[in-house]
Amino acid sequence: MSWWSEFKQHYLVKFWSPIPAVIALGILSTYYFGLLGTFWAVTGEFTRWGGHLAQLFGANPAEWTYLKILGFKGTPWDRIDGVMIIGMFAGALAAALWADNVKLRLPSTRIRIFQALLGGIIAGFGARLAMGCNLAAFFTGIPQFSLHAWFFAVATAIGCFAGAKVSMLPLFRIPLKMKKVTEATPLEKNKQSAKIKFIIGSVLFFAIAITAITRSFDAPKLGMAMLFGLGFGICIERAQVCFTSAFRDMWITGRGLLAKAIIIGMAVSAIGVFAFVQTGMEPKIMWAGPNAIIGGLMFGFGIVIAGGCETGWMYRAMEGQIHFWWVGIGNVLGSLLLALSWDNLAPSLVYGYDKINMLKLFGTYGGLYVNYALMAASFAFVVWWERRFLAKKSQYQNNHI
């Protein structure tokens, strides 16, 4: 086997191990902050997309308080978050094409479409109430030393637990269809189709990369954001990074591998963000109020009902899973509903509470140590939960032999 065939099979076709991939995402998100001055986030931009949608129906979203907070100017092509998300979609699609993992897959039942849309709306509303999703209010929010991200993380875990219980109710169970067969059906791969998809994925990758580099000459930050997005998209698709899976698998099956990988990724990112902050950069701090807790509960519940978080639905949609197109539509609609409701909710849930920077609350190094102590406690909890779950499962099996 040639070096190219080996490289292609190992890095472009096979799925990646989650721990190194999530560490890579942590490093990428750190440099994204250091070079662009903002954090890796997606739902804020999806809310702006909802604003553009509202414009088509005669609304004036530029006057909405929430979109004034987010900044609603230009088009996605003119905004850092906008071009980054374009890069993410392209990167996820290119990676899926390389691995011959793109195929249109329809939802098996109508209840799945209902789940996707409803869960997406709840998750989108909750994410924007908390001022961030599994990225800005969790994976990149915690390394930013924003206390609201810890409120959100704990609430999201609880919301996912509730969502896991509800998703197992008969209403959401998909009826199994039994089919009589006389022999196993061999798995078949169309080599010619896979080759064409690989070429298309490569053309897409280089087209976006060249576009980003070209854009860098007149708008350096926009071009760089698109390149980062390309990297983010490839990583999440190849490693199948979905925060819904991390929480849901832990509660339902006791598997905590992805949850531990996410904590390790945040720990790697936090020290990098801390170093940038020491050079004078300002971390992104959001309100640590009831909005973060309520938003986290809604987000956690919603992503489990929908079947995917922000990163999860994005790469799965690029793989051709129609179910997750509905999740994305629900996310945008939920974000839009929050923007419309903000003036009624914010006075009691948001404005009366501080934006708490842990580096100021506990002191520069005290905040660093507290943040790492909380991450270590979270890691220890996941390990404890895995062992507890497996012990209970083993005991159950012994009692029923």
One Martini backbone bead per residue (centre of mass of N, CA, C, O) as a GRO file, in nm:
protein
  401
    1MET     BB    1   0.095   0.037   0.024
    2SER     BB    2   0.074   0.351  -0.015
    3TRP     BB    3   0.100   0.647   0.146
    4TRP     BB    4  -0.168   0.759   0.038
    5SER     BB    5  -0.355   0.521   0.104
    6GLU     BB    6  -0.294   0.522   0.406
    7PHE     BB    7  -0.378   0.812   0.466
    8LYS     BB    8  -0.665   0.799   0.356
    9GLN     BB    9  -0.769   0.566   0.536
   10HIS     BB   10  -0.687   0.685   0.821
   11TYR     BB   11  -0.791   1.012   0.782
   12LEU     BB   12  -1.048   1.009   0.552
   13VAL     BB   13  -1.223   0.739   0.624
   14LYS     BB   14  -1.179   0.697   0.901
   15PHE     BB   15  -1.255   0.729   1.209
   16TRP     BB   16  -1.194   0.919   1.480
   17SER     BB   17  -1.069   0.973   1.771
   18PRO     BB   18  -1.207   1.172   2.015
   19ILE     BB   19  -0.976   1.288   2.188
   20PRO     BB   20  -0.784   1.418   1.973
   21ALA     BB   21  -1.011   1.578   1.832
   22VAL     BB   22  -1.100   1.754   2.078
   23ILE     BB   23  -0.825   1.875   2.128
   24ALA     BB   24  -0.809   2.012   1.854
   25LEU     BB   25  -1.059   2.190   1.905
   26GLY     BB   26  -0.939   2.337   2.147
   27ILE     BB   27  -0.702   2.464   1.995
   28LEU     BB   28  -0.858   2.605   1.771
   29SER     BB   29  -1.040   2.780   1.963
   30THR     BB   30  -0.806   2.935   2.088
   31TYR     BB   31  -0.697   3.067   1.822
   32TYR     BB   32  -0.958   3.196   1.745
   33PHE     BB   33  -0.950   3.393   1.980
   34GLY     BB   34  -0.658   3.512   1.947
   35LEU     BB   35  -0.703   3.611   1.633
   36LEU     BB   36  -1.031   3.720   1.648
   37GLY     BB   37  -1.173   3.784   1.947
   38THR     BB   38  -1.347   3.517   1.954
   39PHE     BB   39  -1.580   3.262   1.972
   40TRP     BB   40  -1.692   2.953   1.923
   41ALA     BB   41  -1.996   2.994   1.734
   42VAL     BB   42  -2.357   2.955   1.610
   43THR     BB   43  -2.645   3.057   1.724
   44GLY     BB   44  -2.614   3.357   1.673
   45GLU     BB   45  -2.618   3.329   1.364
   46PHE     BB   46  -2.889   3.181   1.344
   47THR     BB   47  -3.046   3.426   1.447
   48ARG     BB   48  -2.975   3.605   1.210
   49TRP     BB   49  -3.112   3.424   1.005
   50GLY     BB   50  -3.391   3.470   1.127
   51GLY     BB   51  -3.388   3.772   1.061
   52HIS     BB   52  -3.378   3.738   0.754
   53LEU     BB   53  -3.642   3.584   0.740
   54ALA     BB   54  -3.820   3.812   0.862
   55GLN     BB   55  -3.770   4.017   0.631
   56LEU     BB   56  -3.942   3.864   0.414
   57PHE     BB   57  -4.209   3.949   0.615
   58GLY     BB   58  -4.148   4.271   0.703
   59ALA     BB   59  -3.946   4.289   0.912
   60ASN     BB   60  -3.730   4.468   1.178
   61PRO     BB   61  -3.460   4.330   1.331
   62ALA     BB   62  -3.267   4.576   1.384
   63GLU     BB   63  -3.475   4.666   1.635
   64TRP     BB   64  -3.401   4.439   1.803
   65THR     BB   65  -3.253   4.389   2.096
   66TYR     BB   66  -3.106   4.118   2.053
   67LEU     BB   67  -2.970   4.198   1.775
   68LYS     BB   68  -2.812   4.431   1.897
   69ILE     BB   69  -2.635   4.256   2.078
   70LEU     BB   70  -2.520   4.074   1.841
   71GLY     BB   71  -2.537   4.191   1.564
   72PHE     BB   72  -2.708   4.334   1.264
   73LYS     BB   73  -2.508   4.301   0.984
   74GLY     BB   74  -2.547   4.231   0.685
   75THR     BB   75  -2.408   3.922   0.603
   76PRO     BB   76  -2.266   3.621   0.635
   77TRP     BB   77  -2.025   3.717   0.444
   78ASP     BB   78  -1.959   3.974   0.665
   79ARG     BB   79  -1.919   3.758   0.897
   80ILE     BB   80  -1.747   3.567   1.103
   81ASP     BB   81  -1.964   3.356   1.174
   82GLY     BB   82  -2.066   3.311   0.886
   83VAL     BB   83  -1.800   3.204   0.746
   84MET     BB   84  -1.746   2.982   0.950
   85ILE     BB   85  -2.006   2.816   0.889
   86ILE     BB   86  -1.948   2.770   0.596
   87GLY     BB   87  -1.689   2.612   0.657
   88MET     BB   88  -1.820   2.388   0.827
   89PHE     BB   89  -2.006   2.269   0.615
   90ALA     BB   90  -1.781   2.211   0.410
   91GLY     BB   91  -1.603   2.031   0.588
   92ALA     BB   92  -1.817   1.813   0.651
   93LEU     BB   93  -1.877   1.739   0.355
   94ALA     BB   94  -1.594   1.663   0.265
   95ALA     BB   95  -1.548   1.439   0.477
   96ALA     BB   96  -1.794   1.265   0.390
   97LEU     BB   97  -1.700   1.223   0.096
   98TRP     BB   98  -1.430   1.085   0.147
   99ALA     BB   99  -1.596   0.843   0.316
  100ASP     BB  100  -1.866   0.773   0.186
  101ASN     BB  101  -2.106   0.944   0.387
  102VAL     BB  102  -2.317   1.017   0.151
  103LYS     BB  103  -2.674   0.994   0.217
  104LEU     BB  104  -2.998   0.982   0.168
  105ARG     BB  105  -3.199   1.003   0.476
  106LEU     BB  106  -3.497   0.921   0.586
  107PRO     BB  107  -3.731   0.933   0.795
  108SER     BB  108  -3.902   0.663   0.933
  109THR     BB  109  -4.098   0.876   1.077
  110ARG     BB  110  -4.303   1.133   1.176
  111ILE     BB  111  -4.203   1.150   1.471
  112ARG     BB  112  -3.915   1.239   1.391
  113ILE     BB  113  -3.991   1.517   1.283
  114PHE     BB  114  -4.121   1.618   1.538
  115GLN     BB  115  -3.872   1.589   1.716
  116ALA     BB  116  -3.679   1.769   1.556
  117LEU     BB  117  -3.844   2.033   1.568
  118LEU     BB  118  -3.905   2.054   1.869
  119GLY     BB  119  -3.617   2.019   1.977
  120GLY     BB  120  -3.494   2.252   1.815
  121ILE     BB  121  -3.663   2.480   1.938
  122ILE     BB  122  -3.587   2.437   2.235
  123ALA     BB  123  -3.279   2.458   2.196
  124GLY     BB  124  -3.269   2.738   2.061
  125PHE     BB  125  -3.403   2.894   2.288
  126GLY     BB  126  -3.210   2.809   2.521
  127ALA     BB  127  -2.942   2.904   2.401
  128ARG     BB  128  -3.023   3.213   2.374
  129LEU     BB  129  -3.095   3.259   2.670
  130ALA     BB  130  -2.783   3.170   2.752
  131MET     BB  131  -2.580   3.273   2.526
  132GLY     BB  132  -2.556   2.960   2.431
  133CYS     BB  133  -2.431   2.659   2.359
  134ASN     BB  134  -2.214   2.391   2.343
  135LEU     BB  135  -2.010   2.620   2.299
  136ALA     BB  136  -2.036   2.923   2.425
  137ALA     BB  137  -2.170   2.769   2.706
  138PHE     BB  138  -1.915   2.550   2.713
  139PHE     BB  139  -1.657   2.463   2.542
  140THR     BB  140  -1.584   2.791   2.525
  141GLY     BB  141  -1.695   2.915   2.796
  142ILE     BB  142  -1.517   2.784   3.016
  143PRO     BB  143  -1.234   2.883   2.899
  144GLN     BB  144  -1.343   3.195   2.949
  145PHE     BB  145  -1.439   3.222   3.258
  146SER     BB  146  -1.756   3.180   3.263
  147LEU     BB  147  -1.996   3.117   3.493
  148HIS     BB  148  -2.241   3.059   3.309
  149ALA     BB  149  -2.125   2.789   3.191
  150TRP     BB  150  -2.167   2.619   3.449
  151PHE     BB  151  -2.466   2.651   3.473
  152PHE     BB  152  -2.526   2.532   3.192
  153ALA     BB  153  -2.387   2.253   3.217
  154VAL     BB  154  -2.555   2.139   3.450
  155ALA     BB  155  -2.834   2.188   3.322
  156THR     BB  156  -2.783   2.017   3.066
  157ALA     BB  157  -2.743   1.747   3.206
  158ILE     BB  158  -3.029   1.742   3.328
  159GLY     BB  159  -3.186   1.779   3.063
  160CYS     BB  160  -3.078   1.516   2.933
  161PHE     BB  161  -3.195   1.323   3.139
  162ALA     BB  162  -3.490   1.398   3.085
  163GLY     BB  163  -3.483   1.344   2.779
  164ALA     BB  164  -3.410   1.042   2.798
  165LYS     BB  165  -3.670   0.956   2.943
  166VAL     BB  166  -3.875   1.064   2.732
  167SER     BB  167  -3.755   0.918   2.472
  168MET     BB  168  -3.859   0.624   2.604
  169LEU     BB  169  -4.128   0.661   2.532
  170PRO     BB  170  -4.371   0.534   2.331
  171LEU     BB  171  -4.412   0.789   2.150
  172PHE     BB  172  -4.080   0.771   2.054
  173ARG     BB  173  -4.104   0.499   1.941
  174ILE     BB  174  -3.987   0.289   1.693
  175PRO     BB  175  -4.116   0.076   1.491
  176LEU     BB  176  -4.059  -0.247   1.415
  177LYS     BB  177  -3.945  -0.418   1.116
  178MET     BB  178  -4.002  -0.731   1.008
  179LYS     BB  179  -3.776  -0.948   0.813
  180LYS     BB  180  -3.757  -1.210   0.605
  181VAL     BB  181  -3.465  -1.419   0.579
  182THR     BB  182  -3.210  -1.648   0.443
  183GLU     BB  183  -2.972  -1.429   0.434
  184ALA     BB  184  -2.711  -1.245   0.439
  185THR     BB  185  -2.636  -0.913   0.360
  186PRO     BB  186  -2.403  -0.774   0.190
  187LEU     BB  187  -2.173  -0.534   0.195
  188GLU     BB  188  -2.174  -0.256  -0.034
  189LYS     BB  189  -1.935  -0.093  -0.254
  190ASN     BB  190  -1.904   0.181  -0.467
  191LYS     BB  191  -1.612   0.264  -0.602
  192GLN     BB  192  -1.688   0.480  -0.810
  193SER     BB  193  -1.859   0.656  -0.622
  194ALA     BB  194  -1.637   0.706  -0.410
  195LYS     BB  195  -1.442   0.847  -0.604
  196ILE     BB  196  -1.624   1.084  -0.680
  197LYS     BB  197  -1.669   1.190  -0.394
  198PHE     BB  198  -1.373   1.247  -0.333
  199ILE     BB  199  -1.336   1.460  -0.553
  200ILE     BB  200  -1.557   1.653  -0.459
  201GLY     BB  201  -1.441   1.700  -0.176
  202SER     BB  202  -1.170   1.819  -0.275
  203VAL     BB  203  -1.283   2.054  -0.437
  204LEU     BB  204  -1.430   2.186  -0.200
  205PHE     BB  205  -1.191   2.227  -0.013
  206PHE     BB  206  -1.016   2.403  -0.210
  207ALA     BB  207  -1.227   2.620  -0.269
  208ILE     BB  208  -1.250   2.724   0.024
  209ALA     BB  209  -0.952   2.774   0.080
  210ILE     BB  210  -0.907   2.976  -0.154
  211THR     BB  211  -1.127   3.173  -0.072
  212ALA     BB  212  -1.008   3.240   0.205
  213ILE     BB  213  -0.731   3.341   0.111
  214THR     BB  214  -0.838   3.560  -0.077
  215ARG     BB  215  -1.003   3.712   0.149
  216SER     BB  216  -0.749   3.792   0.325
  217PHE     BB  217  -0.653   4.045   0.160
  218ASP     BB  218  -0.927   4.227   0.245
  219ALA     BB  219  -1.025   4.010   0.496
  220PRO     BB  220  -0.856   3.849   0.724
  221LYS     BB  221  -1.071   3.745   0.934
  222LEU     BB  222  -1.263   3.608   0.734
  223GLY     BB  223  -1.063   3.408   0.610
  224MET     BB  224  -0.979   3.274   0.878
  225ALA     BB  225  -1.262   3.181   0.968
  226MET     BB  226  -1.305   2.985   0.731
  227LEU     BB  227  -1.065   2.799   0.797
  228PHE     BB  228  -1.159   2.718   1.074
  229GLY     BB  229  -1.429   2.599   0.984
  230LEU     BB  230  -1.307   2.374   0.816
  231GLY     BB  231  -1.171   2.235   1.058
  232PHE     BB  232  -1.418   2.191   1.235
  233GLY     BB  233  -1.585   2.020   1.031
  234ILE     BB  234  -1.388   1.785   0.999
  235CYS     BB  235  -1.371   1.699   1.298
  236ILE     BB  236  -1.675   1.643   1.363
  237GLU     BB  237  -1.713   1.425   1.140
  238ARG     BB  238  -1.473   1.223   1.186
  239ALA     BB  239  -1.552   1.208   1.518
  240GLN     BB  240  -1.847   1.248   1.592
  241VAL     BB  241  -1.922   1.530   1.739
  242CYS     BB  242  -2.162   1.494   2.011
  243PHE     BB  243  -2.314   1.615   2.293
  244THR     BB  244  -2.557   1.435   2.309
  245SER     BB  245  -2.404   1.168   2.320
  246ALA     BB  246  -2.243   1.223   2.574
  247PHE     BB  247  -2.491   1.244   2.767
  248ARG     BB  248  -2.682   1.013   2.680
  249ASP     BB  249  -2.481   0.776   2.708
  250MET     BB  250  -2.427   0.813   3.007
  251TRP     BB  251  -2.727   0.771   3.108
  252ILE     BB  252  -2.802   0.498   2.938
  253THR     BB  253  -2.496   0.329   2.910
  254GLY     BB  254  -2.230   0.458   3.068
  255ARG     BB  255  -2.080   0.619   2.850
  256GLY     BB  256  -1.778   0.855   2.883
  257LEU     BB  257  -1.575   0.922   2.654
  258LEU     BB  258  -1.680   1.193   2.529
  259ALA     BB  259  -1.700   1.351   2.793
  260LYS     BB  260  -1.396   1.332   2.859
  261ALA     BB  261  -1.295   1.464   2.600
  262ILE     BB  262  -1.428   1.741   2.647
  263ILE     BB  263  -1.279   1.808   2.910
  264ILE     BB  264  -0.996   1.794   2.793
  265GLY     BB  265  -1.039   2.011   2.576
  266MET     BB  266  -1.098   2.241   2.781
  267ALA     BB  267  -0.830   2.225   2.936
  268VAL     BB  268  -0.652   2.300   2.695
  269SER     BB  269  -0.794   2.571   2.626
  270ALA     BB  270  -0.773   2.734   2.896
  271ILE     BB  271  -0.463   2.791   2.895
  272GLY     BB  272  -0.466   2.951   2.630
  273VAL     BB  273  -0.666   3.170   2.710
  274PHE     BB  274  -0.511   3.268   2.955
  275ALA     BB  275  -0.266   3.368   2.794
  276PHE     BB  276  -0.421   3.578   2.626
  277VAL     BB  277  -0.531   3.741   2.867
  278GLN     BB  278  -0.241   3.827   2.972
  279THR     BB  279  -0.209   4.021   2.706
  280GLY     BB  280  -0.524   4.177   2.715
  281MET     BB  281  -0.750   4.006   2.659
  282GLU     BB  282  -1.103   3.962   2.634
  283PRO     BB  283  -1.325   3.779   2.759
  284LYS     BB  284  -1.629   3.601   2.724
  285ILE     BB  285  -1.897   3.741   2.910
  286MET     BB  286  -2.189   3.632   3.078
  287TRP     BB  287  -2.481   3.594   3.222
  288ALA     BB  288  -2.533   3.478   3.573
  289GLY     BB  289  -2.840   3.353   3.547
  290PRO     BB  290  -3.141   3.202   3.502
  291ASN     BB  291  -3.094   3.179   3.195
  292ALA     BB  292  -2.869   2.959   3.211
  293ILE     BB  293  -3.045   2.742   3.347
  294ILE     BB  294  -3.298   2.734   3.172
  295GLY     BB  295  -3.147   2.709   2.904
  296GLY     BB  296  -3.003   2.441   2.974
  297LEU     BB  297  -3.251   2.267   3.019
  298MET     BB  298  -3.371   2.310   2.736
  299PHE     BB  299  -3.130   2.222   2.569
  300GLY     BB  300  -3.093   1.935   2.680
  301PHE     BB  301  -3.376   1.837   2.613
  302GLY     BB  302  -3.383   1.912   2.307
  303ILE     BB  303  -3.135   1.745   2.195
  304VAL     BB  304  -3.255   1.467   2.268
  305ILE     BB  305  -3.518   1.482   2.113
  306ALA     BB  306  -3.376   1.552   1.837
  307GLY     BB  307  -3.060   1.405   1.836
  308GLY     BB  308  -2.904   1.699   1.837
  309CYS     BB  309  -2.677   1.929   1.825
  310GLU     BB  310  -2.508   2.161   1.668
  311THR     BB  311  -2.279   1.982   1.562
  312GLY     BB  312  -2.448   1.729   1.500
  313TRP     BB  313  -2.651   1.842   1.284
  314MET     BB  314  -2.446   1.954   1.083
  315TYR     BB  315  -2.296   1.690   0.994
  316ARG     BB  316  -2.551   1.514   0.939
  317ALA     BB  317  -2.670   1.690   0.718
  318MET     BB  318  -2.416   1.648   0.526
  319GLU     BB  319  -2.478   1.325   0.514
  320GLY     BB  320  -2.813   1.322   0.451
  321GLN     BB  321  -2.986   1.367   0.714
  322ILE     BB  322  -3.299   1.488   0.721
  323HIS     BB  323  -3.366   1.512   1.019
  324PHE     BB  324  -3.137   1.748   1.063
  325TRP     BB  325  -3.276   1.966   0.903
  326TRP     BB  326  -3.506   2.000   1.110
  327VAL     BB  327  -3.331   2.078   1.344
  328GLY     BB  328  -3.218   2.338   1.216
  329ILE     BB  329  -3.489   2.478   1.176
  330GLY     BB  330  -3.564   2.474   1.475
  331ASN     BB  331  -3.327   2.645   1.576
  332VAL     BB  332  -3.398   2.903   1.423
  333LEU     BB  333  -3.685   2.933   1.538
  334GLY     BB  334  -3.607   2.939   1.839
  335SER     BB  335  -3.423   3.187   1.820
  336LEU     BB  336  -3.644   3.376   1.714
  337LEU     BB  337  -3.835   3.353   1.959
  338LEU     BB  338  -3.636   3.474   2.161
  339ALA     BB  339  -3.598   3.748   2.026
  340LEU     BB  340  -3.907   3.820   2.058
  341SER     BB  341  -3.896   3.763   2.395
  342TRP     BB  342  -3.671   3.926   2.540
  343ASP     BB  343  -3.818   4.183   2.664
  344ASN     BB  344  -3.984   3.990   2.866
  345LEU     BB  345  -3.736   3.822   3.004
  346ALA     BB  346  -3.477   3.993   3.081
  347PRO     BB  347  -3.556   4.161   3.340
  348SER     BB  348  -3.578   3.881   3.523
  349LEU     BB  349  -3.330   3.682   3.395
  350VAL     BB  350  -3.078   3.901   3.333
  351TYR     BB  351  -3.020   4.217   3.406
  352GLY     BB  352  -2.990   4.155   3.734
  353TYR     BB  353  -2.717   4.023   3.637
  354ASP     BB  354  -2.398   3.923   3.623
  355LYS     BB  355  -2.084   3.930   3.465
  356ILE     BB  356  -1.878   3.655   3.547
  357ASN     BB  357  -1.537   3.660   3.616
  358MET     BB  358  -1.326   3.428   3.753
  359LEU     BB  359  -1.060   3.611   3.745
  360LYS     BB  360  -1.207   3.824   3.940
  361LEU     BB  361  -1.348   3.663   4.166
  362PHE     BB  362  -1.063   3.475   4.236
  363GLY     BB  363  -0.854   3.564   4.064
  364THR     BB  364  -0.632   3.493   3.838
  365TYR     BB  365  -0.532   3.210   3.961
  366GLY     BB  366  -0.787   3.126   4.108
  367GLY     BB  367  -0.963   3.094   3.852
  368LEU     BB  368  -0.791   2.873   3.725
  369TYR     BB  369  -0.813   2.665   3.957
  370VAL     BB  370  -1.122   2.646   3.974
  371ASN     BB  371  -1.171   2.554   3.685
  372TYR     BB  372  -0.999   2.292   3.711
  373ALA     BB  373  -1.152   2.173   3.952
  374LEU     BB  374  -1.424   2.144   3.803
  375MET     BB  375  -1.316   1.960   3.578
  376ALA     BB  376  -1.214   1.736   3.765
  377ALA     BB  377  -1.490   1.677   3.894
  378SER     BB  378  -1.629   1.600   3.629
  379PHE     BB  379  -1.447   1.365   3.557
  380ALA     BB  380  -1.499   1.203   3.818
  381PHE     BB  381  -1.802   1.169   3.773
  382VAL     BB  382  -1.790   1.006   3.513
  383VAL     BB  383  -1.629   0.771   3.629
  384TRP     BB  384  -1.830   0.702   3.854
  385TRP     BB  385  -2.075   0.651   3.671
  386GLU     BB  386  -1.960   0.420   3.506
  387ARG     BB  387  -1.910   0.225   3.744
  388ARG     BB  388  -2.196   0.226   3.855
  389PHE     BB  389  -2.341   0.125   3.602
  390LEU     BB  390  -2.179  -0.142   3.565
  391ALA     BB  391  -2.244  -0.258   3.844
  392LYS     BB  392  -2.555  -0.267   3.808
  393LYS     BB  393  -2.551  -0.442   3.553
  394SER     BB  394  -2.402  -0.685   3.678
  395GLN     BB  395  -2.606  -0.738   3.904
  396TYR     BB  396  -2.851  -0.788   3.724
  397GLN     BB  397  -2.732  -1.029   3.566
  398ASN     BB  398  -2.679  -1.213   3.817
  399ASN     BB  399  -2.993  -1.212   3.911
  400HIS     BB  400  -3.076  -1.337   3.594
  401ILE     BB  401  -2.933  -1.636   3.571
   0.00000   0.00000   0.00000
